[in-house]
């Protein structure tokens, strides 16, 4: 139902045994915010890497801007040199974070004003009409619990972005170890939800109402909601390598190739 001008990214493969199907799953950044929960070491950061890599491979930096709030392993700091990435903010950078939220709030109001002056109701309609001046902005948050505890107690700027962003081309992807402390106010803004393996089986019900499924105890394996039905699925591996250091080297190689390709494309 979405327009060809939307920003899509494939993310994994899901099983529909009753239909004898295995199909790819996609994220539509123009239409949905994404929330994923999962215990430690079960693929949350890899999911973000898959999405970042896919966006960088399929879109130019003039089409998609990525901002990363890494309050977990800080491995995502490796993406800082990628042309698509406007910034990576970690838990100790409070001034940088304040400036980021101020910039995003201003961007929301700037875009609302611009779209209303054009007589266009949403970013999707803007893209459908063939306009490309505004890039899709994707904000990725690794470890929302830490971000909330450290910075969002008094003024929850991220919740505003989750509520107001999609209509103006700003989507939010959040991964977290649990749903407790997140609250319905947050979850209600995420139409795309994923549950990777959780040590607490109650988490599946917190993410999906009346969920009777549990994914297998395998990194990257999870439950995903597709057209109001739940399926088991497997996330792609973003970067190959048995050890983290090998995967980081793969990330650096990918970034170097992407940066040189986008530089070449800009000069053609």
Secondary structure, 3 states (H helix, E strand, C coil): CCCCCCCEEEEEEEEEHHHCEEEEEEEECCCCCEEEECCCCCCHHHHHHHHHHHHHHHCCCCCEEEEEEECCCCHHHHHHHCCCEEEEEECCCHHHHHHHHHHHHHHHHHHHHHHHHHCCCCHHHHHHCCCCCCCEEEEEEECHHHHHHHHCCCCCHHHHHHHHCHHHCEEEEEEECCCCCCCHHHHCCCCEEEEECCCCCHHHHHHCCCCCCCCCCCCCEEEEEECCEEEEEEECCCCCCCCHHHHHHHHHHHHHHHHHHHHHHHHC
